[in-house]
Amino acid sequence: MKHASLVWYRHSLRLRDHPALVDAAEHGSVVPVFVWAPDEEGPWSPGGAAQWWLHHALQDLDARLRERGSRLIVRTGPTAEALRDVAETTGATRVVWNRRYEPPLARRDAEVQKILDEQGIETRVFESQILHDPEAVETTSGGPYHVYTPFWKKVRKENLLRTGPPLDPPALDAPDAWPASDPIDALNLLPESRGESDWGGGLRDTWTPTIEGAHERLDHAVEHVLGDYEITRDRPDQEGTTRLSPYLHHGHLSPNQVWHRVATWADDTGRHDEAEPFLREIVFREFSYHWLYHYPDTPTETYRDKFRDFPWRDDAEALARWKRGQTGYPIVDAGMRQLYETGWMHNRVRMIVASFLTKDLMLHWRHGAEWFWDTLVDADLADNTFNWQWTAGCGADAQPFFRIFNPVSQSERHDPNGDYIRRYVPELSDLPDDALHAPWEESDARLRALGVTLGDTYPRPIVDHAEAREDALAAYEQVK
């Protein structure tokens, strides 16, 4: 019997720059395995949009493996039992995988490794999800970083990022016999398979959740986005962002692949100044993981102690209207509808809607984090946690709570012609630019002439921003 290794696939759903896959190929035949065990992920099992993406990503990965004479073996958990069964069936003596840093998964992985080691199965774990070692990057006084800019300077100045030419896909030797595999459809990852309405239409129209789609998106970003990234990334009405986040999250691309491609472009063209704003965003992702690694309770616990007594409101109707994009503030509603329709929201608008939830509505940031987790195709625990606590003013290196986004001025500044609003709030599409950002300031007669009736065709504002701001600041004074 051939020497065989199992490659435990999780989120590194690719063939290139996959250190565990390369290691397995160097030791004999390779058996790629994916185990669906959402119960082992605690409260952070993949949400609905991420499951939709995962379904198609697994189909694509299996197809790419079959092109190389291999295939993806799909099982359901418990994970340790599934891996042990496949190992026994194939005679595999090794199981290898790429490390995960999310706290529930890190604990699960350690337990799986312990069980397999006790049964005489060799295990090896490789780095692929992030570019830095959270234990090795420390402040001058020791310990983790709490502020991003010094973190950025540290990893860049001291060359602490693990970057380099991506690993080529290895040749894959098949085992003597393939074990049984569950069909991907049996995992019930698509909404209709779970008896839900097919809300995936907008996702299908927006995304190509495949390895090829990832590289096409990366090519587009390098050729058409990076040159103006610093200027256009805050404009939701333009294609000014890379939209690489879901491909990074699901591992169609490694952060090293993205970094290497952008750095190579900068070296080849001499456009280092234009590349740096985007590279800083890659390192900001690293900072989110750095924070999550050192503060693993932050997905559910507020980081700053004083905010644990903050008088958050309990208003189910307000939360529901925020989720549906029915707040009466066009830029907020456009963002929330884009999220539900496409599984993604522009980063500037993410900040606007998060500020509105936590400061205008004074609802707990966890409500927003949970909704984003279920509806984002790029729902990443480190990024989601860090950014929600940042916006709420209660996280590390946080935006001060008293910095409260005005949804009207933000709309006027970042969507000046209203193209973004008109795309996602079509009932306002006939309003002229001067009425689009704050329609309640117009007379009822003028609005009716333009086909809009507040409270009927479009909601009145759920709160008065000026009054809500004062209420939020007063609440902040109680805990400050």
C-alpha positions in Angstrom: 0.0 0.0 0.0 1.2 3.5 -0.8 2.2 5.9 1.9 -0.8 8.3 2.1 -1.5 11.6 3.7 -4.9 13.2 4.3 -5.1 16.9 3.6 -7.8 18.3 5.8 -9.3 21.2 3.9 -11.2 23.9 5.7 -10.9 27.4 4.3 -7.8 27.1 2.1 -10.0 26.1 -0.8 -7.3 26.2 -3.4 -4.3 24.3 -4.9 -1.7 27.0 -5.3 0.2 28.3 -2.3 -1.1 25.5 -0.1 1.7 24.4 2.2 -0.2 21.4 3.6 -1.0 20.1 0.2 2.6 20.5 -0.9 3.8 18.6 2.1 1.4 15.8 1.6 2.4 15.4 -2.1 6.1 15.1 -1.0 5.2 12.2 1.3 3.3 10.0 -1.1 -0.3 9.8 -2.2 -2.8 12.6 -1.3 -6.3 12.3 -0.1 -8.0 15.7 0.2 -10.8 15.7 2.8 -13.4 18.3 3.8 -15.4 17.7 7.0 -18.7 19.6 7.6 -19.0 20.0 11.4 -20.7 23.3 12.1 -21.5 22.3 15.7 -17.8 22.4 16.4 -17.5 26.0 15.5 -19.5 27.3 18.5 -21.7 30.3 17.9 -19.7 31.1 14.7 -20.5 28.4 12.3 -20.8 29.7 8.8 -23.8 32.0 8.2 -26.3 31.7 5.4 -24.4 33.7 2.8 -21.1 32.0 3.6 -22.7 28.6 3.3 -24.0 29.5 -0.2 -20.4 30.5 -1.1 -19.0 27.3 0.5 -21.3 25.1 -1.5 -20.0 26.4 -4.8 -16.4 26.6 -3.6 -16.4 23.0 -2.7 -17.8 22.0 -6.1 -15.2 24.0 -7.8 -12.4 22.6 -5.6 -13.5 19.1 -6.4 -13.5 19.8 -10.1 -10.0 21.3 -10.0 -8.7 18.3 -8.1 -10.3 15.9 -10.6 -8.5 17.7 -13.4 -5.3 16.5 -11.6 -6.4 12.9 -11.1 -7.6 13.6 -7.5 -10.9 14.4 -5.8 -12.4 15.9 -2.7 -13.7 13.4 -0.1 -16.6 15.0 1.8 -17.7 13.8 5.2 -19.7 15.1 8.1 -18.5 15.4 11.7 -17.4 14.8 14.4 -14.2 15.8 12.7 -11.8 13.5 14.5 -13.9 10.5 13.8 -14.3 11.4 10.1 -10.6 11.9 9.6 -9.8 8.7 11.5 -12.2 6.7 9.4 -10.8 8.0 6.1 -7.3 7.3 7.4 -8.1 3.7 8.2 -9.8 3.2 4.9 -6.9 4.6 2.9 -4.1 3.4 5.1 -3.0 7.0 5.6 -0.5 7.5 8.4 -0.5 11.3 8.3 -3.0 14.1 8.5 -1.9 17.7 7.5 -3.7 21.0 7.5 -3.3 24.7 7.4 -3.8 26.5 10.8 -6.9 28.4 11.8 -6.9 31.2 14.3 -10.5 31.7 15.2 -10.8 30.7 18.9 -13.4 27.9 18.6 -11.6 26.4 15.6 -8.2 26.7 17.3 -9.5 24.7 20.3 -11.2 22.1 18.0 -8.0 21.7 16.0 -5.9 21.2 19.1 -8.3 18.5 20.3 -8.3 16.8 16.8 -4.6 16.8 16.8 -4.4 15.3 20.3 -6.8 12.5 19.3 -5.0 11.6 16.1 -1.6 11.7 17.8 -2.8 9.4 20.5 -3.9 6.9 17.8 -0.5 7.0 16.1 -1.4 9.2 13.2 1.2 11.8 12.5 -0.1 15.4 12.3 1.5 18.5 10.9 0.1 22.0 10.9 1.2 24.8 8.5 0.8 28.5 8.3 -1.3 30.0 5.5 -4.2 32.0 6.9 -2.2 35.1 8.0 1.2 36.6 7.2 2.5 37.2 10.7 3.1 35.2 13.9 1.0 36.8 16.6 3.4 35.5 19.3 6.4 37.0 17.5 5.1 40.5 16.9 5.4 42.4 20.2 5.6 46.0 21.3 8.9 47.2 22.6 7.7 46.6 26.2 6.4 43.2 25.3 2.9 42.0 24.7 0.4 42.5 21.8 -0.2 45.7 19.9 -3.4 47.7 20.6 -2.9 50.4 18.0 -2.7 49.8 14.3 -0.1 52.3 13.0 2.8 51.1 15.3 1.9 47.5 14.3 2.1 48.4 10.7 5.5 50.1 11.2 6.8 47.2 13.2 6.0 44.4 10.7 7.2 46.5 7.8 10.4 47.8 9.3 11.5 44.5 10.8 10.3 42.4 7.8 8.0 40.3 10.0 5.5 39.3 7.3 5.8 35.8 5.8 5.7 36.7 2.2 7.4 35.3 -0.9 6.7 33.6 -4.2 3.6 31.4 -3.9 4.0 27.7 -3.9 3.1 26.0 -7.1 0.3 23.4 -7.1 2.0 20.0 -6.7 1.4 16.8 -8.7 -1.1 14.7 -6.8 -0.6 10.9 -6.6 -3.9 9.1 -6.0 -4.3 6.5 -3.2 -4.7 2.8 -4.1 -8.5 3.2 -3.7 -10.7 6.2 -3.0 -12.9 6.1 0.1 -16.6 6.9 0.0 -17.6 10.5 -0.1 -20.8 12.3 0.8 -22.3 14.4 -2.0 -21.8 18.1 -1.5 -25.6 18.7 -2.0 -26.2 16.5 1.1 -24.6 19.2 3.3 -27.6 21.4 2.6 -25.6 24.6 2.3 -27.9 26.3 -0.2 -30.9 28.2 1.2 -33.4 26.3 -0.8 -32.0 23.0 0.5 -32.8 24.2 4.0 -36.4 25.1 3.1 -35.6 28.8 2.8 -36.6 31.0 0.0 -34.0 31.3 -2.7 -32.4 34.6 -1.7 -29.2 33.6 -3.5 -30.1 35.1 -6.8 -28.3 38.4 -6.1 -25.3 36.4 -4.9 -25.2 34.5 -8.1 -25.4 37.7 -10.1 -22.6 39.3 -8.1 -20.0 36.6 -7.4 -18.1 33.8 -9.0 -17.1 31.7 -6.0 -14.3 29.7 -7.7 -10.5 29.7 -7.9 -10.7 31.1 -11.4 -13.1 33.8 -10.2 -10.6 34.7 -7.5 -7.7 35.2 -9.9 -9.9 37.1 -12.3 -10.9 39.4 -9.5 -7.2 39.8 -8.4 -6.2 40.6 -12.0 -9.0 43.2 -12.3 -7.9 44.8 -9.0 -4.3 45.1 -10.0 -5.1 46.4 -13.5 -8.0 48.7 -12.8 -8.3 49.5 -9.1 -4.9 49.9 -7.4 -3.9 53.0 -9.4 -6.8 55.1 -7.9 -7.4 53.0 -4.7 -6.4 55.8 -2.3 -8.8 58.2 -4.0 -11.8 56.0 -4.9 -12.0 53.4 -2.1 -14.4 55.6 -0.1 -16.8 56.0 -3.0 -19.6 53.3 -3.0 -20.9 54.7 -6.2 -17.7 53.7 -8.0 -15.8 50.4 -8.5 -13.0 51.7 -6.2 -12.4 48.6 -4.0 -10.9 45.3 -4.9 -13.7 43.0 -3.6 -11.1 40.4 -2.7 -12.4 39.8 0.8 -14.6 36.7 0.2 -11.8 35.1 -1.8 -9.4 35.7 1.0 -11.8 34.5 3.6 -12.6 31.3 1.9 -9.0 30.8 0.9 -9.4 30.8 -2.9 -6.4 33.2 -2.5 -3.9 33.2 0.3 -2.9 36.6 1.7 0.6 35.8 0.5 -0.6 35.4 -3.1 -2.4 38.8 -3.0 0.6 40.5 -1.3 3.1 39.0 -3.8 1.0 40.0 -6.8 0.6 43.6 -5.7 4.2 44.0 -4.6 5.4 42.6 -7.9 3.2 45.0 -9.7 4.6 47.9 -7.7 8.2 46.7 -8.4 7.5 46.3 -12.1 5.8 49.6 -12.6 7.6 51.7 -9.9 4.1 52.6 -8.5 4.9 51.8 -4.8 3.1 54.8 -3.5 -0.1 53.6 -5.2 0.3 50.1 -3.9 1.0 51.0 -0.3 -2.6 52.0 0.7 -3.8 48.6 -0.4 -0.9 46.8 1.3 -1.8 48.7 4.5 -5.3 47.2 4.3 -3.8 43.7 4.0 -1.8 44.4 7.2 -5.0 45.8 8.8 -6.5 42.3 8.3 -3.4 41.0 10.0 -4.0 43.4 12.9 -7.5 42.1 13.3 -6.2 38.5 13.7 -3.4 39.7 16.0 -6.1 41.2 18.3 -8.4 38.2 18.1 -5.5 35.9 18.9 -4.6 37.8 22.0 -8.2 38.6 23.0 -10.2 35.5 22.1 -13.3 36.6 24.0 -13.9 39.7 22.0 -16.4 38.2 19.5 -18.9 38.2 22.4 -17.3 40.4 25.1 -16.8 44.2 24.9 -13.0 45.0 25.0 -13.1 48.2 27.0 -14.4 47.6 30.5 -16.3 50.9 30.8 -18.6 49.9 27.9 -19.8 46.8 29.6 -22.1 49.0 31.6 -23.2 51.1 28.6 -27.0 51.6 28.5 -27.7 49.9 25.2 -31.4 50.1 24.1 -33.6 47.0 23.5 -35.7 47.8 20.5 -36.6 44.8 18.3 -38.6 46.9 15.8 -35.7 49.4 15.3 -33.3 46.5 14.7 -35.6 44.8 12.2 -36.0 48.1 10.3 -32.2 48.5 10.2 -31.8 44.9 8.9 -34.4 45.5 6.2 -33.0 48.8 5.0 -36.1 50.7 6.2 -34.6 53.4 8.5 -35.6 56.4 6.4 -31.9 57.4 5.9 -31.2 56.6 2.2 -27.4 55.8 2.5 -28.1 53.5 5.5 -30.9 51.7 3.7 -28.9 51.4 0.5 -26.1 49.7 2.4 -28.4 47.3 4.2 -30.1 46.4 1.0 -26.9 45.9 -0.9 -25.8 43.6 1.9 -28.9 41.4 1.7 -29.0 41.4 -2.1 -25.3 40.7 -2.8 -23.8 39.4 0.4 -21.4 42.3 0.6 -21.3 45.9 1.5 -18.9 48.7 0.6 -16.5 49.3 3.5 -17.3 53.0 3.9 -21.0 52.2 4.1 -20.3 49.4 6.6 -18.9 52.1 8.9 -21.9 54.3 8.3 -24.5 51.6 9.0 -22.6 50.4 12.0 -22.4 53.9 13.5 -26.1 54.4 12.9 -27.0 51.1 14.7 -24.7 51.7 17.7 -25.0 55.5 18.1 -28.2 56.7 16.4 -30.3 53.7 17.5 -28.0 52.8 20.5 -28.4 49.1 19.9 -25.6 46.7 21.0 -22.8 46.2 18.5 -23.3 42.4 18.8 -26.6 42.7 17.0 -24.8 44.1 14.0 -22.0 41.7 14.2 -24.4 38.8 14.2 -26.4 40.1 11.3 -23.2 40.7 9.3 -22.1 37.2 10.1 -25.2 35.7 8.6 -25.4 37.9 5.5 -21.8 38.6 4.4 -20.1 36.2 2.0 -16.8 37.5 3.5 -18.0 37.1 7.1 -14.6 36.8 8.9 -14.6 36.5 12.7 -11.4 38.6 13.2 -12.5 41.4 10.8 -16.1 41.4 11.8 -15.3 41.6 15.5 -12.6 44.2 15.3 -14.5 46.5 13.0 -17.8 46.4 14.9 -16.0 47.1 18.2 -14.0 49.8 16.5 -17.1 51.6 15.2 -18.9 51.3 18.5 -15.9 52.9 20.2 -15.3 50.0 22.6 -12.5 48.1 20.9 -8.8 48.4 20.5 -7.5 51.5 18.6 -11.2 52.4 18.4 -12.9 55.3 16.8 -13.9 57.5 19.8 -17.6 57.0 20.7 -18.2 60.7 20.4 -17.3 60.6 16.7 -20.8 59.9 15.4 -21.2 59.7 11.6 -23.9 62.0 10.2 -25.6 59.8 7.7 -26.6 62.8 5.5 -23.2 64.4 5.3 -21.6 61.0 4.8 -24.0 60.4 1.9 -23.4 63.8 0.3 -19.6 63.4 0.6 -19.2 59.8 -0.6 -22.2 59.3 -2.9 -22.4 62.9 -4.2 -24.5 62.1 -7.3 -26.7 59.6 -5.5 -25.8 56.7 -7.9 -25.3 54.2 -5.1 -28.6 55.2 -3.4 -30.5 55.0 -6.7 -29.1 51.5 -7.3 -30.3 50.1 -4.0 -33.2 52.3 -3.1 -35.0 52.6 -6.4 -38.1 54.1 -4.9 -36.1 57.3 -4.6 -34.5 57.1 -8.0 -36.5 60.0 -9.5 -35.5 62.5 -6.8 -33.0 65.1 -7.8 -29.6 65.1 -6.2 -30.5 68.0 -3.8 -33.4 65.9 -2.3 -31.9 62.4 -2.4 -29.8 62.4 0.7 -32.4 63.8 3.1 -35.8 63.5 1.4 -37.7 64.4 4.7 -36.4 68.0 4.3 -38.4 68.4 1.2 -42.1 69.5 1.1 -44.7 66.7 0.9 -46.0 68.4 -2.3 -42.6 68.3 -4.0 -42.0 64.7 -3.0 -45.5 63.6 -4.2 -44.8 65.3 -7.6 -41.7 63.1 -7.8 -43.6 59.9 -6.9 -42.5 59.7 -3.2 -44.8 59.7 -0.2 -42.9 59.5 3.1 -44.5 56.9 5.4 -45.9 55.1 2.4 -43.5 54.6 -0.6 -40.5 55.3 1.6 -40.3 55.4 5.4 -39.9 58.5 7.5 -36.6 58.7 9.5 -36.7 56.2 12.3 -34.9 58.8 14.5 -33.9 62.4 14.3 -30.1 62.2 13.9 -29.4 65.4 15.9 -31.5 64.3 18.8 -30.1 60.7 18.7 -26.6 62.1 18.7 -27.3 64.1 21.9 -28.8 61.0 23.5 -25.8 58.9 22.6 -23.4 61.4 24.0 -25.4 61.7 27.2 -25.2 57.9 27.6 -21.5 58.0 26.9 -21.0 60.5 29.7 -22.6 58.0 32.1 -19.8 55.5 31.5 -16.9 57.7 30.6 
